[in-house]
Amino acid sequence: MPGLWVHNALWRSAKAVPSLDLRFADSKSLVDSRTGQSLITFTRASSATFIDSAGTLQTAATDVPRFDHNPTTGESLGLLVEEARTNLLLNSGTLSTQSATVTAVAHTLHFTGTGTITLTGASTAGPLVGTGTGEANRVSLTFTPTAGSLTLTVSGTVTNAQLEAGAFRTSYIATAGATATRAADVASITGANFSSWYRQDEGTVFARYSFPQSPTAGGGRVFQFTNAAATNLIWLRAQGGVNRIYDVTDASVSQASFNQGAYAAGIEYRAALAAKANDFGFAENGGASQSDSSGTMPSVDRAGIGMEPIGNGSQGNVHIRRLTYWPQRLSNSTLQTITQ
């Protein structure tokens, strides 16, 4: 007689019931769909914006998670986890000509509206020309200025404008008479909330995720299971901002690593990583499974969702649609099936 796995398409594909199933895109909540419990501790020391299902810009209050949507189609993209960023522009809602002090690192300028921003001074990149109103028409320009004063000359209508240090744009940060900072999103599972579903000797984790913009140098996480010293790890990271690396590390030594190459902005990835001593497996987007038959299992006691739980850093700037965990090592053929 079929088990509980018949009640959900992913469970049916796995022919197994998970012990954790975070369906962020479907439920638009942090509640575990398997148990009905709230296991995640979420904080963010500021408000932050997101796109609702109608494509409209909305604001989430301090410590409230954001469940973002595609501004064109209204598709639910799941939980949005971002690093801290600062909008260097003033009165960003309806922008007027102004100057901003910048450093010699990559910056990204973006806005909605039909106007134009022309840069002079520390950079002459652009100009950036608007294509229409609303978040579906947000345009952006990434450039590296010299250190100094950057003048932004505005013509026409420029709304919800942002200039931030970083090689890709993040969610809009509203400003008035001063610059403003959006704090980092922090989502973690610790203590009994972690041990209630995690199995130390074997398991399989499934992640369905995408990056709004291609990540850059750093180690942005999609998920990270780890110990207090961060020497034991089961994780997915954007290594160097170039490759998506699925890795198992024990006592600071990598036991199994699956490098899947460069990320693409806006592309959905479905990946499954299975871990058991001397029996590791991996599959992504229905491709042929990979395996590693040598290595030990790390002991871990906490999880970071879209970030590193130790130090609350390395935010992935990522949409996580679903994160599911089975307390068993699913077969390689099953890994391929559940990622299709």
C-alpha positions, 0 to 999 in steps of 0.5 A: 500500500502506498505511503504518505509520499503519494500526497505530494508530487516531489515526494512521489518522485522520491517515493519517500517522505521528507523530514523537512519540506520548506515550500516557500514559493507555494506557501509564502511562509516559513512554516515547514510543510511536513510538520506544520511547525515554524522551525526557522529563526528569521531576522532583518534589522530594517524594512525591505521591499519585494514584488507582490503577485500583481507586480507592485512594489511592496515593503516588508517591516523589520524582521518580516521575510519577503516572498518575492514575485516575477514583476512581469508574470506574477510567478511566485519566486519564493523566499528572497535572501539578500546581503546588506546594501545602501542606496547612495541617492537622496529622495529616490522616489522621484529623482532629481539631479544630484552628486554622490560620493563613490569609491573605486569599486563596482557600482550599480545604478537602476530605476523605473520610469521613462527618463534618463540618467547621465553620469559625469565626474567619477564615471561617464558610463551610460547613459541609462535610459528608462523604458517604462513605469513599474518594476517590470521596466526596471533598467540597470547599469553596472560600472566601476567609477574612480573614487570621488564625486559622481554627478547624476544628471536627470532628465524626464521621469526617473522613479524608485532610483538606486545607486549601490556599491555592488556588481549587481542590483538588489531590491529597491531601498527607498530614501528621503533626505539621507542615504538608507541601508537595507540590512541583511536577511538572516534565516537559520535553524538551530538547536532542537529545531534542527535535530528534529529533522536532521540525520547525521549518518545519511541524508538527501537535500533538494534545493529549487532556487534562482538568482535575480542577478548573477552573483559576484566574488564571494561565497554566497550560500543557497543552503549551509548545514554546519557545526559551530566551528564551520569546519564541517559542512554540507552546502551549496555556494556560489564560489567566487561568484562564478561556479555553483559548488555542492560540497561535503566537508569534514574537519575542513577537508572536502569529502565530495564536491560537485562543480556545476559551472557558472550561474545564469541570472534568473535561471531556475536550478533544481538540485539534489545532494545525497550524503552517506559515508563513502557514498555521495551522489548528486544531480541537477536539472534532470541531468545524469547523476554523479557520484563519489565513493570515498569520504566521511560524513561531517557532524553538523548542528545548524542550517543557514537558509540562503546564508551562512549561520556562523556569523550570519553572513555570506547571503546568497542574494537568492530566491529559494523556492523550495528546500527539502530534506530526506533522512536517507540517502536516495538512489542516484536514479532518484536524484535525477528524477526529483530534479527534472 
